[in-house]
Amino acid sequence: MKVAIIGTGYVGLVTGVCFANSGVDVICVDNNENKINRLNSGECIIYEPGLEDMLRTVVRNNKIKFTTDIKKAIEESEVVFSAVGTPPGEDGSADLRYVLAVAKTFGECQNDYKVFVTKSTVPVGTADKVREVIMNEHRKRFGMVRDFGLCSNPEFLKEGCAVEDVIHPDRIVIGTNNEQARKVMDKLYDEVYGFSEERKLDKIVHCDIWSAEMIKYASNAMLATRISFINDIANLCERTGADVEMVAKGMGLDRRIGPYFLKAGCGYGGSCFPKDVKALIKTGEEHGVDMKVIKAAEETNECQKNTLFEKLNEAMYAVSGLSRDKFSLRGKTIAVLGCAFKANTDDMREAPAINLINSLILHGANVNVHDPVALLNCKVIFADERLVEYYDNVCACCTNVDAIVLVTDWQEYQQLDWEYIREEYINSDHKHNYEYPVFIDGRNALVGQELWKKWFYVGIGKCFPAKE
Ligand SMILES: NC(=O)c1ccc[n+]([C@@H]2O[C@H](COP(=O)([O-])OP(=O)(O)OC[C@H]3O[C@@H](n4cnc5c(N)ncnc54)[C@H](O)[C@@H]3O)[C@@H](O)[C@H]2O)c1
């Protein structure tokens, strides 16, 4: 089957490469010429484990093409996916202009029966708008509405293991009100996955188009809510002597609750949860429904994103020996370990590190940033900031700093010899007047290493040393 994927970002590229790897003929389209040129010259434009190798294979096997020519790609394909972005508009609603632009082009050049599939995350009701745009174009161009299929097929991949998620999805949601479109989508997914009839029952959810759109938002809102819930619990644990990790373990063993997304930290970020939560609240408003739980989850997250700065400020004050009015972070140097919104990705959209770095700059601190893959994106965000320096080596990043904040739980940080770093790098110029340097662990990533014995170590939702 021939498939066009419009929008070659995290979702479009990973989906395109995985589909191509299972034998589908894929044309990936983007209106960003630079991206397409880089892909055509063999460069993998995003970091995702396993993507680069698979990309090389499918290019060699001629199963994938990259182009800016959207019309030709639509004309040559039976199924056309929209995988363009749906960023938040000023009022928090999903900005549908890119999806509707793709729908318009689809309407302009639909030469025979095709299915338009929305993989972009769009609010419930968008399919009706897409249908209207396509039919309007048909009327303008051909004087009549041509037959076409419409489907909502939301994407659930997680950055950092996107390839694995697309190859082994938990579920595939096919939302359509049109029998022919459903058959085309079933044929496509047969080709991609070759599931047995029994597996299909487990894996594929067939539903109406509105429910499919809603499933995506409801899923992300539920996950965001779980994160905010456990972060609220973590904040209470810190003040009472309870340990949020033990609490999450004890909760998660209940099969009705389950262990996932109960990891306390410095708030959710990324390209999806923040914007999807906002958009769902807005959709609720438009329909006169007050989305109270999700609003609260968002509020908790906004506060939690400041928690690293607050913890750092408090810890530095505590070790300074100064009175409140004399203490300041001005001139201090802070190492920020990890700026991607989570490990295994270079994506910094809405990352908690951005809040932290901005607060540090505001308070006049110097910021040393390390990240294994996201430094380029970080440099773009803080391009004009002279207080920020970038390091591709952790030890260099930590040399002579006043404190360390671990923001992203990259495996690399867990494998370092922190005792060695403390002795060799942190205190090397003896500029500290306190014995224990400050270490804020925003992900409880180093809890097992008992850093609290030699550092002023602050985690999330835990007390160090434990309350007796
Ligand atoms: N990133 C994720 O983890 C993830 C997961 C599930 C769903 N989603 C959803 O998938 C959609 C895409 O997300 P993403 O992270 O891949 O976005 P992205 O910003 O990485 O990629 C979108 C791409 O679309 C291109 N584009 C925009 N308008 C275009 C047009 N008219 N023609 C051709 N190309 C165009 C952009 O240049 C960009 O390369 C969003 O709706 C998002 O919410 C994302």
Ligand as a Chemical Component Dictionary entry (heavy atoms), coordinates in Angstrom:
data_LIG
# 
_chem_comp.id                   LIG 
_chem_comp.type                 NON-POLYMER 
_chem_comp.pdbx_formal_charge   0 
_chem_comp.three_letter_code    LIG 
# 
loop_
_chem_comp_atom.comp_id 
_chem_comp_atom.atom_id 
_chem_comp_atom.alt_atom_id 
_chem_comp_atom.type_symbol 
_chem_comp_atom.charge 
_chem_comp_atom.model_Cartn_x 
_chem_comp_atom.model_Cartn_y 
_chem_comp_atom.model_Cartn_z 
_chem_comp_atom.pdbx_ordinal 
LIG N1  N1  N 0  5.820  14.090 19.903 1  
LIG C1  C1  C 0  5.093  13.189 20.527 2  
LIG O1  O1  O 0  5.543  12.506 21.456 3  
LIG C2  C2  C 0  3.667  12.936 20.100 4  
LIG C3  C3  C 0  3.042  11.747 20.508 5  
LIG C4  C4  C 0  1.724  11.518 20.120 6  
LIG C5  C5  C 0  1.058  12.474 19.350 7  
LIG N2  N2  N 1  1.692  13.617 19.008 8  
LIG C6  C6  C 0  0.957  14.597 18.184 9  
LIG O2  O2  O 0  1.373  14.438 16.830 10 
LIG C7  C7  C 0  1.394  15.707 16.177 11 
LIG C8  C8  C 0  2.802  15.974 15.641 12 
LIG O3  O3  O 0  3.678  16.056 16.751 13 
LIG P1  P1  P 0  5.269  16.099 16.548 14 
LIG O4  O4  O 0  5.866  16.068 17.896 15 
LIG O5  O5  O -1 5.677  15.081 15.530 16 
LIG O6  O6  O 0  5.430  17.562 15.908 17 
LIG P2  P2  P 0  6.713  18.164 15.209 18 
LIG O7  O7  O 0  6.642  19.627 15.430 19 
LIG O8  O8  O 0  7.938  17.420 15.596 20 
LIG O9  O9  O 0  6.458  17.862 13.651 21 
LIG C9  C9  C 0  5.451  18.466 12.880 22 
LIG C10 C10 C 0  5.995  18.658 11.462 23 
LIG O10 O10 O 0  4.944  19.098 10.610 24 
LIG C11 C11 C 0  5.506  19.999 9.647  25 
LIG N3  N3  N 0  4.416  20.760 9.028  26 
LIG C12 C12 C 0  3.633  21.712 9.583  27 
LIG N4  N4  N 0  2.722  22.141 8.673  28 
LIG C13 C13 C 0  2.937  21.436 7.537  29 
LIG C14 C14 C 0  2.314  21.425 6.260  30 
LIG N5  N5  N 0  1.267  22.208 5.972  31 
LIG N6  N6  N 0  2.794  20.573 5.327  32 
LIG C15 C15 C 0  3.833  19.766 5.619  33 
LIG N7  N7  N 0  4.451  19.725 6.811  34 
LIG C16 C16 C 0  4.015  20.562 7.757  35 
LIG C17 C17 C 0  6.494  20.809 10.475 36 
LIG O11 O11 O 0  7.462  21.425 9.660  37 
LIG C18 C18 C 0  7.086  19.725 11.379 38 
LIG O12 O12 O 0  8.247  19.151 10.808 39 
LIG C19 C19 C 0  0.911  16.722 17.212 40 
LIG O13 O13 O 0  -0.468 16.904 17.058 41 
LIG C20 C20 C 0  1.218  16.040 18.526 42 
LIG O14 O14 O 0  0.363  16.472 19.553 43 
LIG C21 C21 C 0  2.978  13.870 19.331 44 
# 
loop_
_chem_comp_bond.comp_id 
_chem_comp_bond.atom_id_1 
_chem_comp_bond.atom_id_2 
_chem_comp_bond.value_order 
_chem_comp_bond.pdbx_ordinal 
LIG N1  C1  SING 1  
LIG C1  O1  DOUB 2  
LIG C1  C2  SING 3  
LIG C2  C3  SING 4  
LIG C2  C21 DOUB 5  
LIG C3  C4  DOUB 6  
LIG C4  C5  SING 7  
LIG C5  N2  DOUB 8  
LIG N2  C6  SING 9  
LIG N2  C21 SING 10 
LIG C6  O2  SING 11 
LIG C6  C20 SING 12 
LIG O2  C7  SING 13 
LIG C7  C8  SING 14 
LIG C7  C19 SING 15 
LIG C8  O3  SING 16 
LIG O3  P1  SING 17 
LIG P1  O4  DOUB 18 
LIG P1  O5  SING 19 
LIG P1  O6  SING 20 
LIG O6  P2  SING 21 
LIG P2  O7  DOUB 22 
LIG P2  O8  SING 23 
LIG P2  O9  SING 24 
LIG O9  C9  SING 25 
LIG C9  C10 SING 26 
LIG C10 O10 SING 27 
LIG C10 C18 SING 28 
LIG O10 C11 SING 29 
LIG C11 N3  SING 30 
LIG C11 C17 SING 31 
LIG N3  C12 SING 32 
LIG N3  C16 SING 33 
LIG C12 N4  DOUB 34 
LIG N4  C13 SING 35 
LIG C13 C14 SING 36 
LIG C13 C16 DOUB 37 
LIG C14 N5  SING 38 
LIG C14 N6  DOUB 39 
LIG N6  C15 SING 40 
LIG C15 N7  DOUB 41 
LIG N7  C16 SING 42 
LIG C17 O11 SING 43 
LIG C17 C18 SING 44 
LIG C18 O12 SING 45 
LIG C19 O13 SING 46 
LIG C19 C20 SING 47 
LIG C20 O14 SING 48 
# 
